[in-house]
Amino acid sequence: MCGICGIYNIDKGHKVEESTLHRMADSIGHRGPDDRGFYTDENLGISNLRLSIIDLSQAGHQPMREESGRYWIVYNGEIYNYVELRQQLAGKGVQFFSNSDTEVILRLFMLEGPDAVKRLNGMFAFVIWDSQERKLFAARDRLGIKPFYYYKDAEQFVFGSEIKAILASGQVGRAVDPQGMADYLTFQFCLGDKTLFNNVRKLEPGCWLELSAGGELNIQKYWNLDFTVDTDHTAEYFEYQLTRLLEDAVRIQLRADVPVGTHLSGGLDSSTVTCLAASLLDNPIHTFSGGFKESPRYDETAYARMAAEKAGSIHHEIFPTEHDFVKLLPKLVYAMDEPAAGPGIFPQLMVSQLAKQNVKVVLGGQGGDEVFGGYTRYLVAYLEECIRGGIQGTQEDAKYVVSFDTILPNLTQLKGYEPMLRYFWSDGLFDSQAARYYRLVDRGMEMKSLLSGDLAAPVNGYSTFEAFSDIFNSGGSKSYINKMTRFDLLTMLPALLHVEDRTSMMVSLESRVPLLDHRIVELAASMPPAIKFEGGRSKHIFRKVVSQLLPQAIVERTDKMGFPVPLSEWYQREPVRGFVRDTLLSERARRRGWFNLDQVAPLLDSERAFGRSVWGLLCLELWAQAYLDN
């Protein structure tokens, strides 16, 4: 796990100054405190900051070159099947001078070119420089676990693991991208390759790019998730394959030359990863959990302790306070590069800090909800679809539809979600699937009346709904659940993984996500909805497969909420109340003119539990102060 950055000037006579590379590297030094390296080749400069996980010796130093000096690599991530790939390459006569996965990527690329990316199982973002052809190649993993940002104009290409590295080059301005802002105000993340910074793009998951000596940029998609429904196999077949892949994914992701632990929330996903990891290790694993003391609805540590006891782990807990929130949030917003998606990032950072005191690598359960249909909104959406199908008689195709009669027994999962249902069914009932799901994932409705100035104005020629619909309706799937999960995997999951990356790398901790092994994701995508989402029960097949591994109380949970933060309570008392008022009602905020300040102060007294309005405004203003004002 590392950080990478670099510059490629299109004009060969325009040399890259090493001092510029040092500024860029310094801005992301937290990503790799163990080692750093630089390489310049006239108009090309690259840097790596290393968090040593595999092959801790100097043989793993980056930038790494092969013996002829033609190819150089800087790399961030882990290739979990590097052992098998190394054996295959050695069988072809390839010689290695290190035991690192970095060298495996480099050697494989020398033999197979861009197609080498398809053979990698892991999380990665890397750049390979061909000094002979003067070409730069970069690739990002299939699901977007590791980040890669870039800026390109007619004169230069600047890249980094974080946007702040690109800004530190001094070559890129800090203007807001209006379309990116429109996306953020709707979804609390940006669609496609956009960011909140004008002309700063992200290489999308499952893509590689090549920059020629003449400055021509070619971007290719090397992996597309196929949701073609497999009707040739039984539920038992899918259960067997899922069981096998889950164990293998955890097994290969335990590979490390440093101590490994797990994040453990007490939910189905993290408990599964923890118990599988514990079963594969000789010594007790360390587990890390967090909660809040305000009330039981903000504290799930009791479930985490059940899973820890089942796994026989050495368990650690932390209980963040409102004082921690005030102290850490500005730093966290800066670390994120863009305003954060949800308040859970704050306790997630503190659990990462706790883990870092004991281990250097953690495994977590991120991705299970997106892959296996774990969100309550899927059931809400499918309930309406089933009612419409019952009325219109369109439920005959069991490959694509979960029927009303099977979903009925599981509607108790919606207890407590009555306000959500009231809002969802208040308008546009039985509208198109795209329109209905857009309504479910639109997080900006509550916040829109609070905006003013540029943020309240429509963006000329751009519609967030049309951009959403293009993604939602692409892929050719007939299944509503597959359309929903596909959209989430392409958009919301990378946003969550952005949080996973920053909250771990901020404290120099490597975070791994076994449930996002691409083999598991591909298998789940091929499952008939009636098997994957049987009766509308969240994560039905996943829950069934791991039921014997976990405590039954965890298997049967229907109240998992992620990592809820008691913000509505904190807004009523110091120091959070004063911190929020001082931020949102500051002179800087008034001059910026983004918010309807007459409505902001009363909102502190009326924000509902788990509401996102104050949070969204707060993160926007802190981001603007960190990146636009300074």
C-alpha positions as CSV (number, residue, x, y, z in Angstrom):
1,M,0.0,0.0,0.0
2,C,1.5,3.3,-1.1
3,G,0.9,6.7,-2.6
4,I,2.0,7.6,-6.1
5,C,2.3,10.9,-8.0
6,G,4.0,12.3,-11.1
7,I,4.2,14.7,-14.0
8,Y,4.6,14.1,-17.7
9,N,5.3,17.2,-19.8
10,I,4.3,16.8,-23.4
11,D,7.2,18.9,-24.6
12,K,10.3,16.7,-24.2
13,G,12.4,19.8,-23.6
14,H,10.4,20.8,-20.6
15,K,12.1,18.9,-17.8
16,V,10.4,18.0,-14.6
17,E,11.8,19.6,-11.5
18,E,12.5,17.2,-8.7
19,S,11.5,19.9,-6.2
20,T,8.0,19.8,-7.7
21,L,7.8,16.0,-7.2
22,H,8.9,16.5,-3.6
23,R,6.1,19.0,-2.9
24,M,3.6,16.5,-4.4
25,A,5.0,13.6,-2.4
26,D,5.0,15.7,0.8
27,S,1.3,16.4,0.4
28,I,0.5,12.6,0.6
29,G,3.3,11.5,2.9
30,H,0.8,9.8,5.2
31,R,0.2,7.1,2.5
32,G,3.7,5.8,2.7
33,P,5.8,6.6,5.8
34,D,8.3,3.7,5.4
35,D,10.1,4.7,2.3
36,R,10.0,7.2,-0.6
37,G,11.6,7.3,-4.0
38,F,11.9,9.6,-7.0
39,Y,12.8,9.1,-10.7
40,T,13.1,11.8,-13.4
41,D,13.7,11.2,-17.1
42,E,13.8,14.6,-18.8
43,N,10.1,15.5,-19.2
44,L,8.9,12.7,-16.9
45,G,8.9,12.5,-13.1
46,I,7.4,9.9,-10.9
47,S,7.4,9.3,-7.1
48,N,6.3,6.6,-4.7
49,L,5.7,6.7,-1.0
50,R,5.8,3.2,0.5
51,L,3.8,1.6,3.2
52,S,5.8,-1.7,3.3
53,I,3.5,-4.8,3.5
54,I,5.0,-7.4,1.2
55,D,8.8,-7.8,1.0
56,L,9.9,-5.3,3.6
57,S,13.4,-5.1,2.2
58,Q,14.9,-2.5,0.0
59,A,14.4,-4.8,-2.9
60,G,10.8,-3.6,-2.9
61,H,11.8,0.1,-3.2
62,Q,10.0,2.2,-5.8
63,P,10.1,3.6,-8.4
64,M,11.2,0.1,-9.5
65,R,12.8,-0.7,-12.8
66,E,13.7,-3.9,-14.6
67,E,17.3,-4.6,-15.4
68,S,17.5,-2.9,-18.8
69,G,16.1,0.3,-17.4
70,R,13.5,0.6,-20.1
71,Y,10.4,0.1,-17.8
72,W,9.7,1.8,-14.5
73,I,6.8,1.3,-12.2
74,V,5.1,3.2,-9.3
75,Y,2.3,1.3,-7.7
76,N,-0.3,1.6,-4.9
77,G,-2.2,-1.5,-3.7
78,E,-1.9,-5.2,-3.3
79,I,-2.0,-8.1,-5.8
80,Y,-3.3,-11.0,-3.8
81,N,-2.6,-13.7,-6.5
82,Y,1.0,-12.5,-6.9
83,V,2.3,-15.8,-5.6
84,E,0.6,-17.8,-8.3
85,L,1.5,-15.3,-11.0
86,R,5.1,-15.3,-9.9
87,Q,5.2,-19.1,-10.2
88,Q,3.7,-19.0,-13.7
89,L,6.2,-16.4,-14.8
90,A,9.1,-18.3,-13.3
91,G,8.0,-21.3,-15.2
92,K,8.5,-19.3,-18.4
93,G,12.0,-18.4,-17.4
94,V,11.4,-15.0,-15.9
95,Q,13.9,-14.1,-13.1
96,F,13.0,-12.0,-10.1
97,F,15.2,-9.9,-7.9
98,S,12.6,-9.3,-5.1
99,N,9.7,-11.0,-3.4
100,S,7.3,-8.1,-4.0
101,D,4.1,-8.0,-5.9
102,T,5.3,-4.8,-7.5
103,E,7.8,-6.7,-9.6
104,V,5.2,-9.3,-10.6
105,I,3.1,-6.5,-12.2
106,L,6.2,-5.1,-14.0
107,R,7.3,-8.5,-15.3
108,L,3.8,-9.4,-16.4
109,F,3.3,-6.1,-18.2
110,M,6.6,-6.6,-20.1
111,L,5.3,-10.0,-21.4
112,E,1.6,-9.2,-22.0
113,G,1.3,-5.4,-22.2
114,P,-2.1,-3.9,-21.2
115,D,-3.7,-7.4,-21.1
116,A,-1.7,-8.1,-18.0
117,V,-4.2,-6.1,-16.0
118,K,-6.9,-8.7,-16.6
119,R,-4.8,-11.3,-14.7
120,L,-4.4,-9.3,-11.5
121,N,-6.6,-10.1,-8.5
122,G,-6.4,-7.3,-6.1
123,M,-6.7,-3.6,-5.5
124,F,-4.4,-1.4,-7.4
125,A,-3.5,1.9,-9.2
126,F,-0.2,1.9,-10.9
127,V,1.8,3.7,-13.6
128,I,4.4,2.1,-15.9
129,W,6.8,4.3,-17.8
130,D,8.3,3.1,-21.1
131,S,11.4,5.2,-21.5
132,Q,12.1,3.8,-25.0
133,E,8.7,4.6,-26.5
134,R,8.2,7.6,-24.1
135,K,4.8,6.2,-23.2
136,L,3.0,6.2,-19.9
137,F,0.5,3.5,-19.0
138,A,-1.8,3.6,-15.9
139,A,-4.5,1.2,-14.6
140,R,-7.0,1.0,-11.8
141,D,-8.6,-2.1,-10.3
142,R,-12.0,-3.4,-11.3
143,L,-14.1,-2.0,-8.4
144,G,-12.2,1.2,-7.8
145,I,-10.7,0.2,-4.4
146,K,-7.6,2.3,-5.0
147,P,-7.8,5.8,-6.3
148,F,-6.1,7.4,-9.3
149,Y,-6.7,11.1,-10.2
150,Y,-5.2,13.1,-13.1
151,Y,-5.2,16.5,-14.8
152,K,-4.4,16.9,-18.5
153,D,-4.1,19.8,-20.8
154,A,-2.1,20.4,-24.0
155,E,1.1,20.8,-22.1
156,Q,1.1,18.3,-19.3
157,F,-0.3,15.2,-17.6
158,V,-0.3,15.3,-13.7
159,F,-1.4,12.4,-11.6
160,G,-1.7,11.3,-8.0
161,S,-3.3,9.0,-5.5
162,E,-5.0,12.0,-4.0
163,I,-6.1,15.3,-5.6
164,K,-4.1,17.3,-3.1
165,A,-0.9,15.9,-4.8
166,I,-2.0,17.3,-8.1
167,L,-2.8,20.6,-6.6
168,A,0.6,20.6,-4.9
169,S,2.3,20.6,-8.3
170,G,1.4,24.2,-8.6
171,Q,0.2,23.6,-12.2
172,V,-3.5,23.1,-11.6
173,G,-6.1,25.7,-10.4
174,R,-8.8,25.2,-7.8
175,A,-12.0,26.1,-9.6
176,V,-15.1,24.2,-8.8
177,D,-16.6,21.9,-11.5
178,P,-20.3,22.9,-11.8
179,Q,-21.4,19.5,-13.0
180,G,-19.4,17.8,-10.2
181,M,-21.0,20.1,-7.7
182,A,-24.5,19.3,-9.1
183,D,-23.8,15.6,-8.6
184,Y,-22.5,16.1,-5.1
185,L,-25.6,18.1,-4.1
186,T,-27.8,15.3,-5.3
187,F,-25.9,12.1,-4.4
188,Q,-23.0,13.4,-2.1
189,F,-20.6,12.0,-4.7
190,C,-19.7,12.7,-8.3
191,L,-20.9,10.5,-11.2
192,G,-18.5,9.1,-13.9
193,D,-15.0,10.5,-14.0
194,K,-15.9,13.9,-12.5
195,T,-14.6,15.4,-9.3
196,L,-15.4,18.7,-7.6
197,F,-12.3,20.3,-9.1
198,N,-12.6,21.6,-12.6
199,N,-10.6,19.5,-15.1
200,V,-9.3,17.1,-12.4
201,R,-10.6,13.7,-13.4
202,K,-10.5,10.2,-11.9
203,L,-9.6,7.1,-13.9
204,E,-12.8,5.1,-13.5
205,P,-12.8,1.6,-12.0
206,G,-11.9,-1.2,-14.4
207,C,-10.1,1.1,-16.8
208,W,-6.5,1.7,-18.1
209,L,-5.1,4.7,-19.9
210,E,-2.1,5.2,-22.2
211,L,-0.4,8.6,-22.9
212,S,1.7,8.7,-26.0
213,A,4.8,10.7,-26.6
214,G,2.8,13.1,-28.6
215,G,0.3,13.7,-25.8
216,E,-2.6,11.6,-27.1
217,L,-4.6,10.1,-24.3
218,N,-6.3,6.8,-24.8
219,I,-8.6,5.4,-22.1
220,Q,-10.0,1.8,-22.4
221,K,-12.4,-0.2,-20.2
222,Y,-10.9,-3.6,-19.6
223,W,-13.6,-5.0,-17.3
224,N,-17.4,-4.7,-17.4
225,L,-19.6,-6.5,-14.9
226,D,-22.0,-8.8,-16.8
227,F,-25.4,-9.1,-15.3
228,T,-26.6,-11.8,-17.7
229,V,-28.7,-14.1,-15.6
230,D,-27.4,-17.7,-15.4
231,T,-30.5,-20.0,-15.5
232,D,-28.5,-23.2,-16.1
233,H,-27.5,-23.7,-12.5
234,T,-29.4,-24.4,-9.3
235,A,-29.4,-22.5,-6.0
236,E,-27.2,-25.2,-4.5
237,Y,-24.6,-24.6,-7.3
238,F,-24.4,-20.9,-6.5
239,E,-24.2,-21.6,-2.7
240,Y,-21.3,-24.0,-3.2
241,Q,-19.4,-21.6,-5.5
242,L,-20.0,-18.7,-3.1
243,T,-18.8,-20.7,-0.1
244,R,-15.6,-21.7,-2.0
245,L,-14.8,-18.1,-3.2
246,L,-15.4,-16.5,0.1
247,E,-12.9,-18.7,1.8
248,D,-10.4,-18.3,-1.0
249,A,-10.7,-14.5,-1.1
250,V,-10.1,-14.2,2.6
251,R,-7.2,-16.7,2.4
252,I,-5.2,-14.8,-0.2
253,Q,-6.0,-11.5,1.3
254,L,-4.4,-12.6,4.6
255,R,-1.0,-12.6,2.7
256,A,1.3,-10.1,4.3
257,D,4.7,-9.8,6.0
258,V,3.2,-7.6,8.8
259,P,0.5,-8.2,11.4
260,V,-3.1,-8.4,10.1
261,G,-6.4,-7.7,11.9
262,T,-10.1,-7.0,10.9
263,H,-12.6,-4.2,11.3
264,L,-15.6,-5.7,13.1
265,S,-18.9,-3.9,13.3
266,G,-21.0,-6.8,14.3
267,G,-22.9,-6.9,11.0
268,L,-23.1,-9.8,8.7
269,D,-20.3,-8.8,6.3
270,S,-17.5,-7.9,8.8
271,S,-18.4,-10.8,11.0
272,T,-18.1,-13.2,8.1
273,V,-14.7,-11.9,7.1
274,T,-13.5,-12.0,10.7
275,C,-14.7,-15.6,11.4
276,L,-13.3,-16.8,8.1
277,A,-9.9,-15.1,8.8
278,A,-9.8,-16.5,12.3
279,S,-10.4,-20.0,11.0
280,L,-7.4,-19.7,8.6
281,L,-4.9,-18.4,11.1
282,D,-2.9,-20.3,13.7
283,N,-2.9,-17.4,16.2
284,P,-5.8,-15.2,17.5
285,I,-6.6,-12.3,15.2
286,H,-7.0,-8.7,16.4
287,T,-10.5,-7.2,15.9
288,F,-11.5,-3.5,16.1
289,S,-14.9,-2.0,16.7
290,G,-16.4,1.3,17.8
291,G,-19.7,2.7,19.1
292,F,-21.2,5.7,20.9
293,K,-22.3,5.9,24.5
294,E,-25.4,8.2,23.8
295,S,-27.9,5.3,23.4
296,P,-28.2,1.7,22.2
297,R,-29.3,2.8,18.7
298,Y,-25.8,4.3,18.3
299,D,-23.9,1.3,19.7
300,E,-23.6,-2.0,18.0
301,T,-20.6,-3.2,20.0
302,A,-22.6,-6.0,21.7
303,Y,-22.9,-7.7,18.3
304,A,-19.2,-7.1,17.6
305,R,-18.4,-8.8,20.9
306,M,-20.5,-11.8,19.9
307,A,-18.6,-12.2,16.6
308,A,-15.2,-11.6,18.4
309,E,-16.0,-14.4,20.9
310,K,-17.0,-16.7,18.1
311,A,-13.8,-16.0,16.3
312,G,-11.7,-16.2,19.4
313,S,-10.1,-12.8,18.6
314,I,-8.3,-10.3,20.7
315,H,-10.9,-7.6,20.6
316,H,-10.5,-3.8,20.9
317,E,-13.1,-1.1,21.2
318,I,-13.2,2.7,21.0
319,F,-16.1,5.1,21.8
320,P,-15.6,8.5,20.0
321,T,-17.0,11.6,21.6
322,E,-18.3,15.0,20.4
323,H,-14.9,16.5,21.4
324,D,-13.2,14.1,19.0
325,F,-15.6,15.1,16.3
326,V,-14.8,18.8,16.6
327,K,-11.1,18.1,16.7
328,L,-10.9,15.7,13.8
329,L,-13.6,16.7,11.2
330,P,-11.6,19.6,9.6
331,K,-8.6,17.3,9.2
332,L,-10.7,14.5,7.9
333,V,-12.4,16.8,5.3
334,Y,-9.0,17.9,4.1
335,A,-7.8,14.2,3.9
336,M,-10.9,13.3,1.8
337,D,-10.1,15.9,-0.9
338,E,-13.8,16.2,-1.5
339,P,-16.7,16.7,0.9
340,A,-17.5,13.4,2.6
341,A,-20.5,11.2,1.8
342,G,-21.7,10.4,5.3
343,P,-21.0,11.0,9.0
344,G,-19.8,7.4,9.4
345,I,-16.4,8.5,8.1
346,F,-15.6,10.1,11.5
347,P,-15.9,6.9,13.7
348,Q,-14.4,4.9,10.9
349,L,-11.3,7.1,11.2
350,M,-11.1,6.5,14.9
351,V,-11.4,2.8,14.6
352,S,-8.6,2.9,12.0
353,Q,-6.5,4.9,14.5
354,L,-7.1,2.2,17.1
355,A,-6.2,-0.6,14.6
356,K,-3.0,1.2,13.6
357,Q,-1.8,0.9,17.2
358,N,-1.9,-2.9,16.9
359,V,-1.6,-4.0,13.2
360,K,-0.6,-2.6,9.8
361,V,-3.3,-4.3,7.7
362,V,-7.0,-4.8,8.3
363,L,-9.6,-6.8,6.5
364,G,-13.2,-5.4,6.4
365,G,-16.7,-6.2,5.1
366,Q,-17.1,-3.3,2.7
367,G,-19.1,-4.1,-0.4
368,G,-21.4,-6.8,0.8
369,D,-24.5,-4.6,0.7
370,E,-23.8,-3.6,-2.9
371,V,-22.9,-7.0,-4.2
372,F,-25.7,-9.0,-2.4
373,G,-28.6,-6.5,-2.2
374,G,-28.3,-5.5,1.5
375,Y,-29.8,-2.0,1.5
376,T,-33.4,-1.5,2.7
377,R,-34.0,0.7,-0.3
378,Y,-33.8,-2.3,-2.5
379,L,-36.8,-3.9,-0.7
380,V,-38.7,-0.6,-0.8
381,A,-38.1,-0.3,-4.5
382,Y,-39.0,-3.9,-5.2
383,L,-42.1,-3.8,-3.1
384,E,-43.5,-1.1,-5.3
385,E,-42.4,-3.1,-8.4
386,C,-44.2,-6.2,-7.1
387,I,-47.4,-4.2,-6.5
388,R,-47.2,-2.8,-10.0
389,G,-46.4,-6.2,-11.4
390,G,-49.4,-7.7,-9.6
391,I,-51.7,-5.1,-11.0
392,Q,-50.3,-5.2,-14.6
393,G,-49.6,-8.9,-14.7
394,T,-45.9,-8.6,-15.5
395,Q,-44.5,-11.0,-12.9
396,E,-44.4,-14.1,-15.0
397,D,-40.6,-14.2,-15.7
398,A,-39.0,-15.6,-12.5
399,K,-35.5,-14.9,-13.9
400,Y,-35.9,-11.2,-13.3
401,V,-38.7,-10.7,-10.8
402,V,-39.2,-11.3,-7.1
403,S,-42.9,-11.8,-6.7
404,F,-45.3,-10.1,-4.3
405,D,-46.4,-13.3,-2.6
406,T,-42.7,-14.2,-1.8
407,I,-41.8,-10.7,-0.6
408,L,-44.7,-10.4,1.8
409,P,-43.3,-12.4,4.7
410,N,-40.1,-10.3,4.7
411,L,-41.8,-6.8,4.9
412,T,-41.1,-6.7,8.6
413,Q,-37.6,-5.6,7.6
414,L,-39.3,-2.2,6.8
415,K,-40.4,-1.6,10.4
416,G,-39.0,1.8,11.4
417,Y,-38.8,3.0,7.8
418,E,-42.3,4.5,7.7
419,P,-41.0,8.0,7.1
420,M,-38.9,6.8,4.2
421,L,-42.0,5.0,2.7
422,R,-44.2,8.1,3.2
423,Y,-41.8,10.2,1.3
424,F,-41.1,7.6,-1.4
425,W,-44.8,7.0,-2.2
426,S,-45.9,10.7,-1.9
427,D,-45.1,11.3,-5.6
428,G,-44.6,9.5,-8.9
429,L,-46.1,6.2,-7.8
430,F,-45.4,3.5,-10.5
431,D,-43.2,5.8,-12.5
432,S,-40.2,4.4,-14.5
433,Q,-37.7,2.3,-12.6
434,A,-35.0,5.0,-13.2
435,A,-37.2,7.8,-11.9
436,R,-38.2,5.8,-8.8
437,Y,-34.7,4.7,-7.9
438,Y,-33.4,8.2,-8.5
439,R,-35.9,9.4,-5.9
440,L,-34.6,6.8,-3.4
441,V,-31.0,7.8,-3.8
442,D,-31.5,11.5,-4.1
443,R,-29.9,12.8,-0.8
444,G,-30.3,16.5,-1.7
445,M,-34.0,17.0,-1.4
446,E,-33.8,18.2,2.2
447,M,-30.8,20.4,1.5
448,K,-32.0,22.3,-1.7
449,S,-34.0,25.0,0.2
450,L,-30.9,25.8,2.2
451,L,-28.8,26.6,-0.8
452,S,-28.4,30.0,-2.5
453,G,-26.2,31.7,-5.1
454,D,-24.3,29.5,-7.5
455,L,-25.3,26.3,-5.7
456,A,-29.0,27.0,-6.1
457,A,-28.8,27.8,-9.8
458,P,-29.2,25.0,-12.4
459,V,-26.1,24.0,-14.5
460,N,-26.6,24.9,-18.1
461,G,-26.9,21.9,-20.3
462,Y,-26.5,19.4,-17.5
463,S,-29.1,17.2,-15.7
464,T,-28.2,15.0,-12.8
465,F,-31.2,12.8,-13.6
466,E,-30.2,12.3,-17.2
467,A,-26.6,11.5,-16.1
468,F,-28.0,9.1,-13.6
469,S,-30.4,7.5,-16.1
470,D,-27.6,6.9,-18.6
471,I,-25.8,4.8,-16.0
472,F,-28.9,3.1,-14.5
473,N,-30.3,2.0,-17.9
474,S,-27.0,0.9,-19.4
475,G,-25.9,-2.7,-19.3
476,G,-29.0,-4.2,-20.8
477,S,-30.3,-5.9,-17.6
478,K,-34.1,-6.6,-17.3
479,S,-34.0,-7.1,-13.6
480,Y,-34.8,-4.2,-11.3
481,I,-32.6,-5.5,-8.5
482,N,-29.7,-6.0,-10.9
483,K,-30.2,-2.4,-12.3
484,M,-30.1,-1.1,-8.7
485,T,-27.1,-3.1,-7.6
486,R,-25.3,-2.3,-10.9
487,F,-25.8,1.4,-10.4
488,D,-24.6,1.2,-6.8
489,L,-21.5,-0.9,-7.8
490,L,-20.6,1.6,-10.5
491,T,-21.2,4.8,-8.4
492,M,-21.9,4.5,-4.7
493,L,-19.4,1.8,-4.0
494,P,-16.4,3.8,-5.4
495,A,-17.6,6.7,-3.2
496,L,-17.6,4.4,-0.1
497,L,-14.2,3.0,-1.1
498,H,-12.9,6.5,-1.3
499,V,-13.8,6.8,2.4
500,E,-12.3,3.4,3.1
501,D,-9.0,4.5,1.4
502,R,-8.8,7.9,3.1
503,T,-9.7,6.9,6.6
504,S,-7.2,4.1,6.6
505,M,-4.3,5.8,4.7
506,M,-4.7,9.0,6.8
507,V,-3.2,6.9,9.6
508,S,-0.9,4.7,7.4
509,L,-3.1,1.6,7.7
510,E,-3.8,-0.8,4.8
511,S,-7.5,-1.7,4.4
512,R,-8.5,-4.8,2.4
513,V,-12.0,-5.8,1.3
514,P,-12.3,-9.5,0.5
515,L,-16.0,-9.4,-0.4
516,L,-15.0,-7.3,-3.4
517,D,-12.8,-10.0,-4.9
518,H,-13.9,-9.7,-8.5
519,R,-14.7,-13.4,-8.7
520,I,-17.3,-13.0,-6.0
521,V,-18.8,-9.9,-7.6
522,E,-19.1,-11.7,-11.0
523,L,-20.7,-14.7,-9.4
524,A,-23.3,-12.6,-7.6
525,A,-24.1,-10.7,-10.8
526,S,-24.9,-13.9,-12.6
527,M,-27.3,-15.2,-10.0
528,P,-31.1,-15.1,-10.8
529,P,-32.7,-12.4,-8.6
530,A,-35.1,-15.1,-7.2
531,I,-32.0,-16.8,-5.7
532,K,-29.9,-13.8,-4.7
533,F,-32.8,-11.8,-3.3
534,E,-35.3,-14.5,-2.5
535,G,-38.5,-13.1,-1.0
536,G,-37.0,-9.7,-0.9
537,R,-34.8,-10.8,2.0
538,S,-31.6,-8.8,2.1
539,K,-28.5,-10.7,1.2
540,H,-30.5,-14.0,1.1
541,I,-28.0,-16.3,-0.4
542,F,-25.0,-14.7,1.4
543,R,-26.8,-15.0,4.7
544,K,-27.7,-18.7,4.0
545,V,-24.1,-19.6,3.0
546,V,-22.5,-18.1,6.2
547,S,-25.3,-19.0,8.6
548,Q,-23.3,-21.9,10.2
549,L,-20.2,-19.7,10.6
550,L,-21.7,-16.9,12.7
551,P,-23.7,-16.5,15.9
552,Q,-27.4,-16.8,15.0
553,A,-28.2,-13.4,16.5
554,I,-26.0,-11.8,13.8
555,V,-27.3,-14.0,11.0
556,E,-30.9,-13.0,11.9
557,R,-30.3,-9.2,12.4
558,T,-32.6,-6.8,10.5
559,D,-31.5,-3.7,12.4
560,K,-28.0,-3.1,11.0
561,M,-27.5,0.6,10.4
562,G,-23.9,1.0,9.3
563,F,-22.1,3.3,11.7
564,P,-24.7,5.8,13.0
565,V,-23.4,8.9,14.6
566,P,-25.5,10.9,17.2
567,L,-25.2,14.2,15.4
568,S,-28.8,15.4,16.0
569,E,-28.1,15.1,19.8
570,W,-24.7,16.7,19.5
571,Y,-26.1,19.7,17.5
572,Q,-28.0,20.6,20.7
573,R,-24.9,20.9,22.9
574,E,-21.4,22.2,23.1
575,P,-18.8,21.9,21.7
576,V,-20.5,20.7,18.5
577,R,-23.2,23.3,18.4
578,G,-20.7,26.1,18.6
579,F,-18.4,24.5,16.1
580,V,-21.2,24.1,13.5
581,R,-22.5,27.6,14.1
582,D,-19.0,29.1,13.9
583,T,-18.4,27.3,10.6
584,L,-21.7,27.7,8.8
585,L,-22.4,31.3,10.0
586,S,-18.8,32.5,9.7
587,E,-17.9,35.6,7.7
588,R,-16.2,33.4,5.1
589,A,-19.4,31.4,4.7
590,R,-21.4,34.6,4.3
591,R,-19.0,36.0,1.7
592,R,-19.2,32.7,-0.2
593,G,-22.9,33.0,-0.5
594,W,-23.6,29.3,-0.9
595,F,-26.2,28.9,1.9
596,N,-29.4,30.5,2.9
597,L,-28.1,31.5,6.3
598,D,-31.5,32.5,7.7
599,Q,-32.5,28.9,7.6
600,V,-29.3,27.3,8.8
601,A,-29.4,28.4,12.5
602,P,-33.0,27.1,13.0
603,L,-32.0,23.8,11.3
604,L,-29.7,23.0,14.2
605,D,-32.8,22.7,16.4
606,S,-34.9,20.7,14.0
607,E,-32.5,18.3,12.2
608,R,-34.1,14.9,12.4
609,A,-32.2,11.8,13.6
610,F,-29.8,10.6,10.9
611,G,-30.6,13.7,8.8
612,R,-28.0,14.8,6.3
613,S,-28.8,18.5,5.8
614,V,-26.5,20.0,8.4
615,W,-23.9,17.4,7.7
616,G,-23.9,18.2,4.0
617,L,-23.6,21.9,4.5
618,L,-20.9,21.5,7.2
619,C,-18.7,19.3,5.0
620,L,-19.1,21.7,2.0
621,E,-18.1,24.7,4.0
622,L,-15.1,23.0,5.6
623,W,-14.0,21.7,2.2
624,A,-14.3,25.2,0.7
625,Q,-12.2,26.6,3.5
626,A,-9.5,24.0,3.1
627,Y,-9.3,23.9,-0.7
628,L,-10.8,27.1,-2.2
629,D,-9.8,29.7,0.4
630,N,-6.3,28.5,1.3
